Amino acid sequence: MIKYIIVDDETASHDNIKDYASNLSYLSFQKSCYNAFEALDYLNKHSIDLIFLDINMPKLSGLEFLKTLSNPPKIIITTAYKEFALEGYELNIDDYLLKPFNFSRFVKSVSKVSDALSIKASPIQNTETIEDTKIFIKEDKKYYQIKLKNILFLEAYGNYVKINMVDKVIVSHQTLTSFTHNLPETQFIRIHKSFIISIDKIELIEGNRIHLRNHKIPIGKMYKLNVNRLIK
């Protein structure tokens, strides 16, 4: 079950989304929020999986609201303004729905979120350790089973993610945020809005860069605290 809220200042938009969602049994409506502050208050008290988020709202826009979330749930932007799409994807949203959108487009968007949330880390039984933990990664119509210990780093690539491994690169139609819910914090750390890295693959931290084999990954301003905690 995917628990969702709607953050939009227009009642008609709430009604439209709830009407569409009522046809999908795996969606569970939780709350209608009519501004970003109401949504922030709700998120501080409740755990949800998905936000349908408008952009043009008073005082605090949808994108400004999104920037305040350190560990956001899945995000589907619902807006009449197409010019903010690039900025939205740079913030790792899951989809961008232009109003007015029809039911089939809504279903396609929600299915993308559902697929991403269904990917879970699967611990191996018996004698295998956490280093042997594996996950399934979808690339096109194929699923790769990979060991977490073979991942160097993950890089946001529009609405895709590049999984850079020790021996290959897999491109998956997901967002980077979807991986933050499924990768163990003891093994991976987010150091930039576009990068999650494997902690045990770190060779050197130099200034605002982390060296991983032949790669130099930038440390984002918002994520310096994560790196500082790791060092300490």
RAHUFEN-V703242 format. One record per residue. RES is the residue in one letter. OMEGA is omega in radians with two decimals (none if undefined). NEAR is the number of other ideal C-beta (glycine too) atoms within 8 Angstrom. Layout:
RES_OMEGA_NEAR, RES_OMEGA_NEAR
This chain:
M_3.13_5, I_3.13_13, K_-3.08_10, Y_2.98_14, I_3.09_15, I_3.10_14, V_-3.03_16, D_-3.11_14, D_-3.14_8, E_-3.13_7, T_-3.11_6, A_3.13_6, S_3.08_12, H_-3.10_11, D_-3.11_8, N_-3.13_9, I_3.14_13, K_3.11_11, D_3.09_8, Y_-3.06_11, A_-3.12_11, S_3.12_6, N_-3.12_6, L_-2.98_9, S_-3.10_3, Y_3.06_7, L_-3.11_10, S_-3.14_8, F_-3.12_9, Q_-2.99_8, K_2.95_9, S_3.10_7, C_-3.04_12, Y_2.98_8, N_-3.05_12, A_-3.10_14, F_3.07_8, E_3.13_10, A_3.12_13, L_3.12_10, D_-3.14_8, Y_-3.10_11, L_3.10_9, N_-3.07_5, K_-3.05_5, H_3.08_7, S_3.11_3, I_-3.08_12, D_-2.96_9, L_3.02_14, I_2.90_14, F_-2.91_12, L_3.03_14, D_3.14_14, I_-3.03_12, N_3.12_9, M_-3.09_14, P_3.05_5, K_-3.14_6, L_-3.10_9, S_3.13_9, G_-3.14_14, L_3.07_11, E_3.07_9, F_-3.11_15, L_-3.14_12, K_-3.14_7, T_-3.07_6, L_-3.13_8, S_3.13_3, N_-3.02_4, P_3.01_9, P_3.04_7, K_-3.07_15, I_2.96_14, I_3.10_16, I_3.06_15, T_-3.02_12, T_3.06_14, A_-3.04_5, Y_-3.09_7, K_-3.03_6, E_-3.14_4, F_-3.05_11, A_-3.10_9, L_3.12_6, E_3.11_8, G_-3.13_12, Y_3.06_11, E_3.08_8, L_3.05_11, N_3.01_11, I_-3.10_13, D_3.06_14, D_-3.05_10, Y_-3.12_10, L_3.11_12, L_3.08_7, K_-0.13_8, P_3.12_4, F_-3.11_8, N_-3.05_6, F_-3.11_7, S_3.10_6, R_3.08_9, F_-3.14_12, V_3.12_10, K_-3.13_8, S_-3.13_12, V_3.11_14, S_3.09_8, K_3.11_11, V_-3.14_15, S_3.12_10, D_-3.12_10, A_-3.12_12, L_-3.10_11, S_-3.14_6, I_-3.12_12, K_3.01_6, A_-3.06_10, S_3.13_8, P_3.11_7, I_-3.03_8, Q_3.00_4, N_-2.92_4, T_-3.07_3, E_-3.09_8, T_3.12_5, I_3.11_8, E_-3.14_7, D_3.13_9, T_-3.09_14, K_3.00_11, I_3.04_12, F_3.12_10, I_-3.13_12, K_3.02_12, E_-3.00_10, D_-3.13_5, K_-3.12_2, K_3.06_6, Y_3.08_7, Y_3.00_9, Q_-3.07_7, I_3.07_13, K_-3.14_8, L_-3.09_15, K_3.13_10, N_3.14_8, I_3.02_12, L_3.11_11, F_3.08_13, L_-3.06_13, E_3.06_10, A_-3.08_12, Y_-3.01_7, G_3.09_5, N_3.10_7, Y_3.04_10, V_3.02_14, K_3.06_10, I_-3.13_12, N_-3.10_10, M_-3.10_11, V_-3.06_4, D_-3.10_4, K_3.08_4, V_3.08_7, I_3.11_11, V_-3.06_10, S_-3.13_10, H_3.10_9, Q_3.02_12, T_3.14_12, L_-3.12_16, T_-3.13_11, S_3.13_14, F_-3.11_11, T_-3.13_10, H_-2.98_6, N_3.12_9, L_-3.10_10, P_-3.11_9, E_3.12_6, T_-3.09_5, Q_-3.05_11, F_-3.13_12, I_3.08_10, R_-3.09_10, I_-3.07_14, H_3.11_10, K_-3.10_11, S_-3.05_8, F_2.89_15, I_-3.08_12, I_3.05_15, S_-3.06_13, I_-3.06_10, D_3.08_6, K_3.14_10, I_3.09_11, E_-3.04_6, L_2.98_6, I_-3.06_8, E_-3.11_6, G_3.13_3, N_3.14_4, R_3.02_10, I_-3.11_13, H_3.04_12, L_-3.09_14, R_-3.11_7, N_-3.08_3, H_3.03_9, K_-3.03_7, I_-3.13_13, P_3.04_9, I_3.14_11, G_-3.11_11, K_-3.09_4, M_-3.02_5, Y_3.13_12, K_3.14_9, L_3.10_6, N_-3.13_10, V_3.13_13, N_3.11_8, R_3.13_7, L_-3.12_8, I_-3.11_6, K_none_4
